[in-house]
Amino acid sequence: MKKTIICISTILLSVLYVSCGKGERPEDTFSSDQIHVDFTRFEAEDRVNLSADGKELVGSPVEIVTTQDYIAILDMVKSPWIAIFDKKSMNFLGRIAPEGRGPGESINPGKLLPLDKGNTIWLFDGLMQRFQLFDIEVALAAKAADTFYEPKRTFILIDSLRGSRDPSITHTGLFATTTYSHDDCRYFYFDENPQIVQKVGLLPPPQQDWPKQGEKAYFPIGATYYNAKLAAHPKQDWVVVGYSNTDVIEIYKEGHLTQRVRGPEQIEIEKEIVEEVEGIYTSTTSEGTQFTYLYLQAHGDYIFAAYQGRDSEQVLHFHIFDWDGKPVKRLAFDREVSAFWAEETSEDVFQAYVVDGEEGILNKVELKI
C-alpha cells in the first residue's frame, strides 16, 4: 500500500515573509514532566473497516467538514473546488467556489471552517490569504442558475497576519492560527478586522545543527522547520497544536501550555536551508523527514490526531487523547484515508465521515469512544 497521507492544503508560497505584529504573548513556562506516549499506552484500539458501497467521488479530496445539513469536501484537483453532499442521503448536490480571484472564487483553497449552527462555512485561500463566508444553499442555487454569488463576508489577512496556514474558529468567534511562516510564537488569535488579538507561546529553541540567524531575517529560521497544525476547543479557550515534522503535540488552556505529549517514535525534524536572500530563508524537506501528526480535530472531551509514523506500510492511525493529554483510544483504518471528519452525536459516540483515498469512496461510520 502506498504511503498514507491525510492532507489539508497549505499555502503555496515559494517564500514566506513579514514578521508578526506586536500582540502580547506570555512566556513559555511549561516545566512539568512530558508524557511519553507509546502505542502500548492506549488501552483500547478499534479497527475500522471502510465500506466499498459508499458514495463515489471524482477528483482528489483533501478535506471534509459538515454543517447542519450538508457535507462539504475540498477537492484540490477539480474546480469548482468544494463538492457538496446531502448529509442524510449522502447524495451529491453540486460544486461551489470556482477557480479565480473574484468574490466567491478561490485560487488556492486551504481550509474549510464550518460555523456551529446553520449551513455557512468559511473558505480560507492560503495563497490569497483571504477568508470568505459561504451560505451553502445560496451558493448552490447561484451555481445551478449560472449566476454570480457574493459571499456573506470577506476579509484578507495583510501585514503582520500574512503567512497564516492552519486557521481554526474558537468558541468566541475569533480565529486562531499557527505561525510557522512568519514568527516564533506557537499561534495567535485574530479577528475579522483583521488584527492580532493575542500571541501565545514561543517556538522550541533551535537545534544545534540549524544555521545561525541572520541579522536581516524577516522571520526565525526555526519557524521554517516546523509544520504545525491547530484545532480549537468548541466551548473553551483551549487549543491543541501538533508539529507534523516532529513527534509532539501540545495542549494550551487559556493561552498557557499545560501539557506536551511526546509520540512513540521520538521523531525529530530533518530539514535544511537551501537558500538565503536578503534575510528570507528557503528550506527543503530531506528524504528522512517523517510527517507524524497530519491532522487535528478538537471536540468537547477529546482530541483526534491523525498519526502517520515511519512505517509506510502501516495503516493510518488516529490517536485520541483527552484534554489532559491522556491517551484514550487508537483508531486504525483498513485502507488509506485522504479526509476525515467526526461530529459527536451523543456522549462518547461520533459520526465520522471518511474518504477512502484508494477507491475515492465517501463512507459514513459510527465511532464509540
C-alpha positions as CSV (number, residue, x, y, z in Angstrom):
1,M,0.0,0.0,0.0
2,K,1.3,3.4,-0.9
3,K,2.2,5.8,1.9
4,T,-0.9,7.1,3.7
5,I,-1.4,10.8,3.6
6,I,-4.2,12.9,5.0
7,C,-3.8,16.4,3.8
8,I,-5.2,19.9,4.5
9,S,-4.0,22.1,1.7
10,T,-1.4,24.7,2.8
11,I,0.0,28.0,1.4
12,L,1.7,27.7,-1.9
13,L,4.2,30.5,-1.4
14,S,7.8,29.9,-2.5
15,V,9.0,32.5,0.0
16,L,7.2,33.4,3.2
17,Y,7.8,36.8,4.6
18,V,6.8,39.6,7.1
19,S,7.3,39.3,10.8
20,C,4.4,39.0,13.3
21,G,2.8,42.1,14.8
22,K,3.2,43.5,18.3
23,G,0.5,41.5,20.1
24,E,1.3,40.4,23.6
25,R,2.3,36.8,24.3
26,P,3.1,35.0,27.6
27,E,6.5,33.3,28.0
28,D,6.6,29.5,27.7
29,T,7.0,28.5,31.4
30,F,6.0,24.8,31.0
31,S,8.1,22.7,33.3
32,S,6.2,19.6,34.3
33,D,7.3,16.1,33.1
34,Q,6.4,15.2,29.5
35,I,4.1,12.3,28.8
36,H,6.0,9.7,26.7
37,V,3.2,8.2,24.6
38,D,3.8,4.7,23.3
39,F,1.3,2.6,21.4
40,T,1.1,0.3,24.5
41,R,-0.2,3.3,26.4
42,F,-3.5,3.2,24.5
43,E,-5.8,0.8,26.5
44,A,-8.1,0.3,23.5
45,E,-7.9,0.1,19.7
46,D,-10.7,-0.1,17.2
47,R,-10.0,-1.3,13.7
48,V,-12.4,0.5,11.3
49,N,-13.3,-1.2,8.1
50,L,-14.5,1.1,5.3
51,S,-17.3,0.0,3.1
52,A,-17.0,-0.2,-0.7
53,D,-20.6,0.8,-1.3
54,G,-20.3,4.5,-0.2
55,K,-20.6,7.5,-2.4
56,E,-18.0,7.5,-5.2
57,L,-16.1,10.8,-5.6
58,V,-14.4,12.4,-8.5
59,G,-11.1,14.3,-8.2
60,S,-8.7,14.3,-5.2
61,P,-10.5,15.1,-1.9
62,V,-8.2,16.5,0.8
63,E,-10.6,17.8,3.4
64,I,-14.1,17.1,4.6
65,V,-16.4,19.0,7.0
66,T,-20.1,19.0,7.9
67,T,-22.7,21.7,8.6
68,Q,-26.2,21.3,9.8
69,D,-27.5,19.7,6.6
70,Y,-24.5,19.3,4.3
71,I,-21.2,17.6,3.8
72,A,-18.6,19.8,2.2
73,I,-15.5,18.2,0.6
74,L,-12.5,20.3,-0.6
75,D,-11.1,18.9,-3.8
76,M,-7.8,20.4,-5.0
77,V,-7.9,18.9,-8.5
78,K,-11.2,19.9,-9.9
79,S,-12.8,23.3,-9.9
80,P,-15.2,24.4,-8.5
81,W,-13.3,23.4,-5.5
82,I,-16.0,22.4,-3.0
83,A,-18.2,19.4,-3.6
84,I,-21.5,19.5,-1.6
85,F,-23.4,16.4,-0.5
86,D,-26.7,16.0,1.4
87,K,-25.9,14.9,4.9
88,K,-28.7,12.4,5.3
89,S,-28.8,10.7,1.9
90,M,-25.1,11.5,1.1
91,N,-26.3,12.4,-2.5
92,F,-24.2,14.8,-4.5
93,L,-25.8,18.2,-4.9
94,G,-23.3,20.3,-6.8
95,R,-20.0,22.2,-6.6
96,I,-19.2,25.8,-5.4
97,A,-16.2,28.1,-5.3
98,P,-14.8,28.1,-8.8
99,E,-11.2,28.9,-9.6
100,G,-10.5,32.6,-9.8
101,R,-9.7,35.7,-7.8
102,G,-13.1,37.3,-7.7
103,P,-15.8,37.1,-5.0
104,G,-17.0,33.6,-4.4
105,E,-13.9,32.2,-6.2
106,S,-10.5,30.8,-5.0
107,I,-7.0,30.3,-6.3
108,N,-5.6,28.0,-3.6
109,P,-8.4,26.8,-1.2
110,G,-6.6,25.9,2.0
111,K,-9.2,25.2,4.8
112,L,-12.9,24.9,5.4
113,L,-14.3,26.2,8.6
114,P,-18.0,25.5,9.3
115,L,-19.8,27.6,11.9
116,D,-21.5,25.9,14.8
117,K,-25.1,26.3,13.5
118,G,-26.7,26.5,10.1
119,N,-25.2,25.9,6.7
120,T,-22.5,28.6,6.5
121,I,-18.8,27.9,6.0
122,W,-15.6,29.9,5.8
123,L,-13.3,29.2,2.9
124,F,-9.7,30.2,3.5
125,D,-7.5,30.7,0.5
126,G,-3.9,30.1,1.5
127,L,-2.3,31.9,-1.4
128,M,-4.5,34.9,-1.3
129,Q,-4.8,34.8,2.5
130,R,-8.5,35.5,2.0
131,F,-11.4,34.4,4.1
132,Q,-14.9,34.2,2.5
133,L,-18.1,33.1,4.3
134,F,-20.3,31.0,2.1
135,D,-24.0,30.3,2.6
136,I,-24.0,26.8,1.0
137,E,-27.7,26.8,0.0
138,V,-27.5,30.2,-1.7
139,A,-24.2,29.4,-3.4
140,L,-25.6,26.1,-4.7
141,A,-28.6,27.9,-6.1
142,A,-26.4,30.5,-7.8
143,K,-24.2,27.8,-9.3
144,A,-27.2,25.9,-10.6
145,A,-28.6,29.1,-12.2
146,D,-25.2,30.1,-13.5
147,T,-25.4,33.4,-11.7
148,F,-22.9,35.4,-9.6
149,Y,-22.6,34.6,-5.9
150,E,-21.5,37.2,-3.4
151,P,-20.1,35.7,-0.1
152,K,-21.8,36.9,3.1
153,R,-18.5,38.3,4.4
154,T,-14.9,38.6,3.1
155,F,-11.6,39.8,4.6
156,I,-8.0,39.5,3.7
157,L,-5.0,38.9,6.0
158,I,-2.4,41.7,5.5
159,D,0.8,42.9,7.0
160,S,1.6,41.1,10.3
161,L,-1.1,38.4,9.7
162,R,0.1,37.2,6.3
163,G,1.5,33.7,6.3
164,S,-1.2,32.1,8.4
165,R,-1.5,28.4,7.5
166,D,-4.0,26.4,9.5
167,P,-6.7,28.6,10.9
168,S,-9.5,27.4,13.3
169,I,-12.5,29.1,14.8
170,T,-12.7,29.5,18.5
171,H,-15.8,29.4,20.7
172,T,-15.8,33.2,20.9
173,G,-15.8,33.6,17.2
174,L,-12.1,34.6,17.0
175,F,-9.7,32.8,14.7
176,A,-6.6,31.0,15.9
177,T,-3.8,30.1,13.5
178,T,-0.3,28.6,13.6
179,T,2.5,30.8,12.6
180,Y,5.4,28.8,11.4
181,S,6.0,31.0,8.4
182,H,6.5,34.4,10.0
183,D,7.1,34.5,13.7
184,D,8.4,32.5,16.7
185,C,5.0,32.3,18.5
186,R,3.1,29.0,18.7
187,Y,-0.1,30.5,17.5
188,F,-2.1,33.7,17.6
189,Y,-5.7,34.9,17.8
190,F,-7.1,37.4,15.3
191,D,-10.5,38.8,14.3
192,E,-12.2,39.8,11.1
193,N,-10.9,43.4,11.2
194,P,-8.4,41.8,10.7
195,Q,-5.9,42.3,13.5
196,I,-3.9,40.2,16.0
197,V,-5.6,40.0,19.4
198,Q,-3.1,37.8,21.3
199,K,0.1,35.8,20.7
200,V,0.6,32.6,22.5
201,G,3.8,30.8,23.4
202,L,7.3,30.6,21.9
203,L,8.6,28.0,19.4
204,P,11.0,25.5,20.8
205,P,14.7,26.6,20.8
206,P,16.7,26.0,17.6
207,Q,18.5,22.7,17.2
208,Q,22.3,22.8,17.3
209,D,22.8,22.0,13.6
210,W,20.5,24.7,12.4
211,P,22.3,27.7,10.8
212,K,22.7,30.9,12.7
213,Q,20.0,33.5,12.4
214,G,20.9,36.4,10.0
215,E,20.5,39.9,11.3
216,K,18.3,40.8,8.3
217,A,15.9,37.9,8.7
218,Y,12.2,38.6,8.4
219,F,11.3,35.5,10.5
220,P,13.2,32.9,12.6
221,I,14.9,30.1,10.8
222,G,13.4,27.7,13.3
223,A,9.9,28.8,12.1
224,T,10.6,27.4,8.6
225,Y,11.3,23.9,10.1
226,Y,8.0,23.4,11.9
227,N,4.9,22.3,10.1
228,A,2.2,23.0,12.7
229,K,-1.4,22.0,12.8
230,L,-4.0,23.5,15.1
231,A,-7.5,22.9,16.4
232,A,-9.6,24.9,18.9
233,H,-12.0,23.5,21.6
234,P,-15.6,24.3,20.7
235,K,-16.6,25.7,24.1
236,Q,-13.4,26.6,26.0
237,D,-10.3,28.7,25.3
238,W,-8.3,25.6,24.7
239,V,-6.1,24.9,21.7
240,V,-4.1,21.8,20.6
241,V,-1.1,22.3,18.3
242,G,0.6,19.4,16.6
243,Y,4.1,19.6,15.0
244,S,3.8,17.3,12.0
245,N,7.6,17.3,11.4
246,T,8.1,16.1,14.9
247,D,6.5,13.6,17.3
248,V,5.0,16.2,19.5
249,I,1.6,17.8,20.2
250,E,0.9,20.5,22.8
251,I,-2.2,21.5,24.7
252,Y,-2.9,25.1,25.7
253,K,-5.6,26.3,28.1
254,E,-6.4,30.0,28.4
255,G,-3.2,30.7,26.4
256,H,-0.9,28.7,28.6
257,L,0.9,25.5,27.8
258,T,-0.5,22.8,30.1
259,Q,0.7,19.5,28.5
260,R,3.2,18.4,26.0
261,V,2.6,14.9,24.5
262,R,5.6,13.1,23.0
263,G,4.8,10.5,20.4
264,P,6.0,6.9,20.3
265,E,8.9,7.2,17.8
266,Q,10.9,10.1,19.0
267,I,11.0,11.6,15.5
268,E,12.9,14.9,15.0
269,I,13.0,17.4,12.2
270,E,15.3,16.7,9.3
271,K,15.3,19.8,7.1
272,E,17.9,22.0,5.6
273,I,18.2,25.6,4.5
274,V,18.8,25.7,0.7
275,E,18.9,29.5,0.1
276,E,19.1,32.8,2.0
277,V,18.4,36.0,0.1
278,E,18.0,39.3,1.9
279,G,17.0,37.6,5.1
280,I,14.5,35.3,3.5
281,Y,15.2,31.6,4.0
282,T,14.0,28.8,1.8
283,S,14.1,25.3,3.4
284,T,13.7,21.9,1.9
285,T,12.5,18.6,3.4
286,S,15.0,15.8,3.4
287,E,14.1,12.3,2.4
288,G,14.4,11.3,6.1
289,T,11.8,13.7,7.3
290,Q,8.7,12.0,8.7
291,F,5.3,13.6,8.9
292,T,3.6,12.5,12.1
293,Y,0.6,14.4,13.3
294,L,-1.0,15.3,10.0
295,Y,-4.4,16.5,11.1
296,L,-6.1,17.6,14.4
297,Q,-9.8,17.9,15.3
298,A,-11.0,19.1,18.6
299,H,-14.2,18.1,20.5
300,G,-15.6,18.8,23.9
301,D,-13.9,15.9,25.6
302,Y,-11.4,14.5,23.0
303,I,-8.7,15.4,20.5
304,F,-8.5,13.4,17.3
305,A,-4.9,13.3,16.0
306,A,-4.1,11.6,12.7
307,Y,-0.7,9.9,13.1
308,Q,1.5,8.6,10.2
309,G,4.7,7.4,11.7
310,R,7.7,5.8,10.0
311,D,6.2,2.7,8.6
312,S,4.9,3.5,5.1
313,E,3.0,0.2,5.1
314,Q,1.2,0.9,8.3
315,V,-2.4,2.0,8.1
316,L,-3.3,5.5,9.2
317,H,-3.9,5.7,12.9
318,F,-6.0,8.3,14.8
319,H,-4.7,8.8,18.3
320,I,-7.5,10.0,20.6
321,F,-6.5,12.0,23.7
322,D,-8.4,13.8,26.4
323,W,-7.7,17.5,27.1
324,D,-5.2,16.5,29.9
325,G,-3.1,14.6,27.3
326,K,-4.1,11.2,28.4
327,P,-4.2,8.6,25.6
328,V,-7.8,7.2,25.4
329,K,-8.0,5.1,22.2
330,R,-6.4,4.4,18.9
331,L,-8.3,4.0,15.6
332,A,-6.9,2.0,12.8
333,F,-8.5,2.2,9.3
334,D,-8.2,-0.8,6.9
335,R,-7.1,1.4,4.0
336,E,-5.7,4.7,3.0
337,V,-7.6,7.7,4.3
338,S,-7.4,11.1,2.5
339,A,-10.0,13.0,4.5
340,F,-11.7,12.6,7.9
341,W,-14.3,14.5,9.9
342,A,-16.1,13.4,13.1
343,E,-19.1,15.0,14.8
344,E,-20.4,14.0,18.2
345,T,-24.0,12.6,18.1
346,S,-24.3,11.6,21.8
347,E,-22.0,11.1,24.8
348,D,-18.8,9.4,23.5
349,V,-20.5,8.5,20.2
350,F,-19.3,10.1,17.0
351,Q,-20.5,10.0,13.4
352,A,-17.4,10.0,11.2
353,Y,-17.3,10.9,7.5
354,V,-14.2,9.3,5.9
355,V,-12.9,9.4,2.4
356,D,-11.2,6.2,1.2
357,G,-8.1,7.5,-0.6
358,E,-7.6,4.3,-2.5
359,E,-11.0,4.0,-4.1
360,G,-12.3,7.5,-3.8
361,I,-15.3,6.5,-1.7
362,L,-17.1,8.6,0.9
363,N,-18.0,6.5,3.9
364,K,-20.1,7.2,7.0
365,V,-19.2,5.2,10.1
366,E,-20.1,5.3,13.8
367,L,-17.3,5.5,16.3
368,K,-17.7,4.8,20.0
369,I,-15.1,6.2,22.3
